[in-house]
């Protein structure tokens, strides 16, 4: 057995010991109650995310647009501060023993570099055409945008097709075949573990370097240090860290009362998850369409989608920003439809969106997440250039 596997199993046992101390004789009724608590926590944390994003205009596409077109980096600094805080939160949970890094959604033994880059580029291009990424789409739905509602539905259909349908077959047969297995692991903390550090020490060391650098960069600019900017970075970062706690510690059961297996309850992946929206939009549609099927239950991701919309709606109504919005023209509709499809296919191919890979994934300092974010940025810049070209041609 590899040393990293022994560390991961030992870490899981320590987390399991804590769970056993809390509930040594868990029954089915206890499991149902715990599931409700996990889902309630996910809803509350995602509602916080939606409210903060609505209040502060937190948006990855907007941040990239400001930086590329206006040379204004304040919203990009919001994003950097959020990643830094989320990385420290994730590392603290790992060091405490409340989260096993080998059993998160982003833990893998392969770097799927082509999937991350191609899927990321598709997502990045699509989010510009659709006026925002998946999270921004949900926030805009909460604020009354019917355009965003159409994008959410089409994006969810495209995502589900790329999980289990026709585009899933194409994905598996093409880009997912191209990968490599790096010595030492597929994350920065994994590389440090291969040098002899424990999982907790490796996670904290990696967060200390990368998280601190991002936070210092964000806070170094004097004009960034406003109430809204600090609220955006801090609120979003804490929400992501809280989601790791909810699924990775609160939702961890060392011994399922029926299967006797060590499980993470309520997550679609069966692993610890944080905040992500592309695949959960597809799962939401599946849950709504087959609601009478007792096998279709609310999951961590589905509740996160609903919570984000609810939080954004509450903030929009409280601040007087709620306003119905429709498509301006047929071209506007076409752009949003194409963008939604690209985001759905690209987000699943890259295994995450600007939040799934860009915040949650980067908090684990995964190499796949870094490549996906690079692809998203490249795709967005290509879309900005395309829009400029269209404007110049029309003029």
Legacy VTK file of the C-alpha trace (Angstrom):
# vtk DataFile Version 3.0
C-alpha trace
ASCII
DATASET POLYDATA
POINTS 395 float
0.000 0.000 0.000
1.323 3.440 -0.940
2.251 5.802 1.866
-0.306 8.374 0.686
-3.056 5.729 0.863
-2.084 4.849 4.430
-2.189 8.524 5.397
-5.601 8.943 3.793
-7.022 5.865 5.512
-5.585 6.912 8.871
-7.078 10.355 8.416
-10.456 8.831 7.578
-10.281 6.664 10.699
-9.608 9.701 12.890
-12.582 11.530 11.350
-14.642 8.369 11.751
-13.649 8.068 15.401
-14.969 11.572 16.030
-18.256 10.714 14.315
-18.570 7.496 16.315
-18.069 9.422 19.532
-20.893 11.724 18.524
-23.314 8.969 17.468
-22.128 5.483 18.490
-25.484 3.786 17.797
-26.813 5.560 14.704
-30.155 4.241 13.438
-32.061 4.911 10.211
-34.069 7.645 11.923
-30.830 9.258 13.099
-29.511 9.144 9.539
-32.631 10.860 8.206
-32.325 13.576 10.855
-28.650 14.068 10.063
-29.430 14.306 6.331
-31.923 17.066 7.048
-29.309 18.939 9.073
-26.740 18.663 6.272
-29.229 19.876 3.670
-30.329 22.732 5.940
-26.710 23.782 6.400
-26.118 23.636 2.632
-29.213 25.753 2.001
-28.228 28.361 4.604
-24.631 28.630 3.376
-25.630 28.853 -0.288
-28.275 31.442 0.615
-25.491 33.450 2.254
-23.487 33.123 -0.951
-26.440 34.259 -3.065
-27.181 37.236 -0.830
-23.544 38.372 -0.752
-23.145 37.942 -4.515
-26.322 39.945 -5.152
-25.332 42.699 -2.701
-21.724 43.092 -3.899
-22.006 42.131 -7.599
-19.556 39.271 -7.065
-19.095 37.732 -10.512
-16.148 35.948 -12.107
-17.125 36.943 -15.639
-17.540 40.540 -14.528
-14.171 40.403 -12.767
-12.438 39.159 -15.917
-14.255 41.742 -18.043
-13.274 44.590 -15.709
-9.654 43.462 -15.697
-9.376 42.849 -19.450
-11.444 45.722 -20.823
-11.087 48.401 -18.127
-7.892 47.406 -16.301
-9.907 47.485 -13.089
-8.854 44.564 -10.878
-11.065 45.163 -7.843
-13.612 42.430 -8.608
-10.786 40.063 -9.478
-9.299 40.871 -6.079
-12.663 39.944 -4.512
-12.277 36.565 -6.151
-8.647 36.192 -5.006
-9.581 37.051 -1.405
-12.403 34.491 -1.511
-10.089 31.733 -2.783
-7.486 32.556 -0.136
-10.024 32.379 2.704
-11.587 29.187 1.320
-8.141 27.577 1.037
-7.384 28.325 4.688
-10.795 27.008 5.725
-10.285 23.783 3.794
-6.766 23.315 5.184
-7.931 23.951 8.744
-10.593 21.248 8.399
-8.033 18.780 7.047
-5.546 19.570 9.827
-8.275 19.260 12.467
-9.291 15.860 11.143
-12.735 16.950 10.016
-12.136 16.347 6.314
-10.272 13.623 4.440
-8.515 15.226 1.423
-8.369 11.860 -0.362
-12.158 11.642 -0.420
-13.204 14.997 -1.832
-14.797 15.542 -5.226
-11.494 16.901 -6.547
-9.240 14.081 -5.311
-8.003 12.049 -8.273
-4.862 10.253 -9.336
-4.896 11.751 -12.849
-4.471 15.210 -14.281
-7.172 15.455 -16.959
-5.442 18.385 -18.568
-7.268 18.333 -21.907
-10.706 17.998 -20.304
-9.907 20.842 -17.911
-8.598 23.167 -20.619
-11.182 22.403 -23.318
-14.108 22.275 -20.915
-12.910 25.404 -19.169
-12.545 27.288 -22.454
-16.060 26.261 -23.516
-17.448 27.395 -20.192
-15.545 30.692 -20.291
-16.743 31.530 -23.804
-20.279 30.525 -22.931
-20.503 32.585 -19.759
-19.706 35.751 -21.708
-22.436 35.018 -24.276
-24.890 34.223 -21.477
-24.092 37.365 -19.451
-22.601 35.499 -16.527
-21.414 32.159 -15.201
-23.560 29.563 -13.450
-23.516 31.295 -10.079
-24.295 34.684 -11.604
-27.137 33.067 -13.534
-28.689 31.833 -10.288
-28.220 35.216 -8.630
-29.906 36.906 -11.597
-32.786 34.414 -11.451
-33.306 35.431 -7.844
-33.348 39.088 -8.885
-36.130 38.528 -11.461
-34.280 37.797 -14.723
-36.329 35.558 -17.010
-33.324 35.525 -19.342
-31.284 33.905 -16.604
-34.081 31.398 -15.926
-33.918 30.245 -19.555
-30.143 29.990 -19.294
-30.434 27.938 -16.093
-32.832 25.428 -17.679
-30.832 25.021 -20.899
-27.567 24.847 -18.979
-29.039 22.156 -16.731
-30.186 20.070 -19.714
-26.775 20.388 -21.398
-25.005 19.509 -18.147
-27.121 16.396 -17.572
-26.549 15.279 -21.165
-22.801 15.624 -20.578
-23.060 13.628 -17.369
-25.119 10.738 -18.737
-26.313 11.471 -22.283
-25.086 11.956 -25.814
-22.394 14.497 -25.017
-21.219 12.288 -22.144
-20.353 9.594 -24.689
-18.404 12.134 -26.745
-16.622 13.465 -23.655
-15.529 10.047 -22.426
-14.396 8.973 -25.895
-12.297 12.083 -26.539
-10.863 14.542 -24.032
-11.234 12.330 -20.955
-8.849 9.811 -22.520
-5.976 12.281 -22.421
-4.315 12.520 -19.013
-1.177 11.812 -17.065
-0.366 10.608 -13.572
2.108 12.935 -11.830
4.477 11.571 -9.242
3.419 12.762 -5.805
-0.234 13.582 -6.436
-2.500 15.950 -8.340
-2.537 18.836 -5.868
0.036 21.057 -4.224
-0.704 19.546 -0.814
-0.426 16.064 -2.327
3.037 16.913 -3.588
4.004 18.050 -0.092
2.621 14.823 1.361
4.849 12.852 -0.978
7.808 14.605 0.663
6.829 13.207 4.052
4.402 15.750 5.525
1.148 14.606 7.081
-2.096 15.440 5.293
-2.879 18.239 7.733
0.599 19.767 7.658
0.694 19.586 3.860
-2.685 21.278 3.499
-1.785 24.058 5.940
1.623 24.619 4.339
0.121 24.857 0.854
-2.615 27.225 2.053
-0.053 29.342 3.891
1.854 29.911 0.661
-0.907 30.247 -1.921
-3.735 31.511 0.287
-1.593 34.163 1.921
-0.263 35.330 -1.464
-3.793 35.739 -2.830
-5.030 37.563 0.247
-2.044 39.904 0.349
-2.474 40.659 -3.368
-6.160 41.404 -2.852
-5.721 43.623 0.205
-2.623 45.446 -1.026
-4.639 47.822 -3.233
-5.964 50.705 -1.138
-9.004 51.329 -3.350
-10.018 47.685 -2.921
-10.495 48.001 0.813
-14.151 49.066 0.735
-17.039 47.498 2.634
-18.566 45.777 -0.393
-15.278 44.392 -1.684
-14.310 43.005 1.710
-17.802 41.595 2.211
-17.660 39.897 -1.189
-14.296 38.213 -0.665
-14.845 37.306 2.971
-18.479 36.240 2.675
-17.942 34.038 -0.384
-14.754 32.506 1.012
-16.415 31.632 4.323
-19.451 30.202 2.511
-17.231 27.838 0.509
-15.295 26.800 3.629
-18.596 26.247 5.414
-19.775 23.970 2.623
-16.669 21.813 3.088
-17.564 21.545 6.762
-21.194 20.682 6.021
-20.501 17.837 3.591
-17.086 16.689 4.808
-17.622 16.673 8.574
-21.311 17.097 9.397
-22.324 14.803 6.536
-19.695 12.128 7.199
-20.984 8.871 8.675
-18.331 6.358 9.679
-20.766 3.438 9.630
-23.978 3.602 7.621
-26.739 1.822 9.598
-27.798 -0.236 6.529
-24.589 -0.837 4.568
-22.080 -0.429 7.445
-19.949 1.582 5.015
-18.071 4.824 5.624
-20.094 7.379 3.611
-20.742 11.041 2.909
-24.495 11.463 2.938
-26.606 13.671 0.632
-23.885 14.283 -2.004
-24.420 13.098 -5.599
-20.787 12.017 -5.901
-20.680 10.101 -2.616
-17.644 12.223 -1.704
-17.154 15.411 0.253
-18.224 18.384 -1.869
-18.260 22.130 -1.472
-20.077 24.613 -3.690
-20.601 23.927 -7.394
-23.501 24.632 -9.748
-23.196 23.155 -13.249
-23.985 19.490 -12.584
-26.408 20.348 -9.737
-28.532 22.347 -12.208
-28.972 19.103 -14.141
-29.721 17.186 -10.952
-32.326 19.815 -10.033
-34.162 19.305 -13.321
-33.992 15.537 -12.847
-35.467 15.883 -9.337
-38.284 18.147 -10.561
-39.209 15.967 -13.541
-39.244 12.707 -11.561
-40.455 14.122 -8.252
-42.929 11.251 -7.662
-40.099 8.714 -7.892
-39.133 8.054 -4.270
-35.565 7.325 -5.383
-35.180 10.970 -6.420
-34.293 12.896 -3.286
-32.876 16.307 -2.523
-29.098 16.345 -2.539
-26.384 18.694 -1.367
-25.896 20.205 -4.837
-29.594 20.629 -5.613
-30.199 22.399 -2.298
-27.200 24.642 -3.025
-28.803 25.789 -6.280
-32.112 26.516 -4.541
-30.400 28.264 -1.644
-28.421 30.568 -3.922
-31.571 31.654 -5.764
-33.406 32.176 -2.469
-30.578 34.212 -0.932
-30.267 36.414 -4.010
-34.038 36.933 -4.143
-34.190 37.937 -0.484
-31.380 40.451 -0.942
-32.826 41.818 -4.194
-36.243 42.341 -2.596
-34.781 43.869 0.564
-32.615 46.318 -1.398
-35.235 47.220 -4.018
-33.229 45.650 -6.835
-35.755 42.992 -7.840
-36.854 43.653 -11.418
-38.326 41.468 -14.157
-36.071 41.202 -17.196
-36.603 39.606 -20.614
-34.709 39.200 -23.868
-34.111 42.344 -25.906
-34.057 40.646 -29.314
-33.822 37.340 -31.161
-30.048 37.743 -31.318
-29.962 38.266 -27.566
-31.912 35.029 -27.089
-29.636 33.129 -29.488
-26.487 34.299 -27.706
-27.835 33.232 -24.338
-28.958 29.823 -25.628
-25.555 29.099 -27.174
-23.828 30.348 -24.042
-25.983 28.139 -21.819
-25.175 25.027 -23.865
-21.444 25.815 -23.820
-21.530 26.315 -20.051
-23.442 23.089 -19.436
-21.186 20.955 -21.615
-18.006 22.771 -20.660
-18.701 22.861 -16.934
-19.184 19.103 -16.701
-16.225 18.402 -19.007
-13.973 20.578 -16.833
-15.571 19.012 -13.717
-16.666 22.360 -12.401
-17.548 25.974 -13.122
-16.094 29.258 -11.897
-17.317 28.315 -8.430
-16.915 24.524 -8.603
-13.375 24.584 -9.924
-12.591 28.249 -9.423
-13.456 28.502 -5.709
-14.115 25.039 -4.282
-11.549 23.245 -6.424
-8.867 25.871 -6.013
-9.354 25.795 -2.242
-7.885 22.262 -2.415
-5.059 23.595 -4.658
-5.838 20.910 -7.231
-3.840 21.003 -10.459
-6.983 20.063 -12.421
-8.727 23.094 -10.931
-5.839 25.378 -11.842
-5.961 24.182 -15.448
-9.743 24.534 -15.587
-9.553 28.125 -14.323
-6.873 28.902 -16.918
-9.181 27.480 -19.589
-12.124 29.536 -18.334
-10.056 32.733 -18.416
-8.798 31.970 -21.943
-12.314 31.228 -23.167
-13.672 34.431 -21.650
-10.947 36.551 -23.247
-11.657 34.921 -26.610
-15.340 35.804 -26.175
-14.502 39.416 -25.284
-12.492 39.679 -28.498
-15.326 38.077 -30.449
-17.790 40.631 -29.088
-15.459 43.512 -29.954
-15.076 42.100 -33.471
-18.862 41.892 -33.843
-19.272 45.495 -32.712
-16.579 46.736 -35.106
-18.113 44.788 -37.954
-21.579 46.161 -37.208
-20.194 49.692 -37.070
LINES 1 396
395 0 1 2 3 4 5 6 7 8 9 10 11 12 13 14 15 16 17 18 19 20 21 22 23 24 25 26 27 28 29 30 31 32 33 34 35 36 37 38 39 40 41 42 43 44 45 46 47 48 49 50 51 52 53 54 55 56 57 58 59 60 61 62 63 64 65 66 67 68 69 70 71 72 73 74 75 76 77 78 79 80 81 82 83 84 85 86 87 88 89 90 91 92 93 94 95 96 97 98 99 100 101 102 103 104 105 106 107 108 109 110 111 112 113 114 115 116 117 118 119 120 121 122 123 124 125 126 127 128 129 130 131 132 133 134 135 136 137 138 139 140 141 142 143 144 145 146 147 148 149 150 151 152 153 154 155 156 157 158 159 160 161 162 163 164 165 166 167 168 169 170 171 172 173 174 175 176 177 178 179 180 181 182 183 184 185 186 187 188 189 190 191 192 193 194 195 196 197 198 199 200 201 202 203 204 205 206 207 208 209 210 211 212 213 214 215 216 217 218 219 220 221 222 223 224 225 226 227 228 229 230 231 232 233 234 235 236 237 238 239 240 241 242 243 244 245 246 247 248 249 250 251 252 253 254 255 256 257 258 259 260 261 262 263 264 265 266 267 268 269 270 271 272 273 274 275 276 277 278 279 280 281 282 283 284 285 286 287 288 289 290 291 292 293 294 295 296 297 298 299 300 301 302 303 304 305 306 307 308 309 310 311 312 313 314 315 316 317 318 319 320 321 322 323 324 325 326 327 328 329 330 331 332 333 334 335 336 337 338 339 340 341 342 343 344 345 346 347 348 349 350 351 352 353 354 355 356 357 358 359 360 361 362 363 364 365 366 367 368 369 370 371 372 373 374 375 376 377 378 379 380 381 382 383 384 385 386 387 388 389 390 391 392 393 394
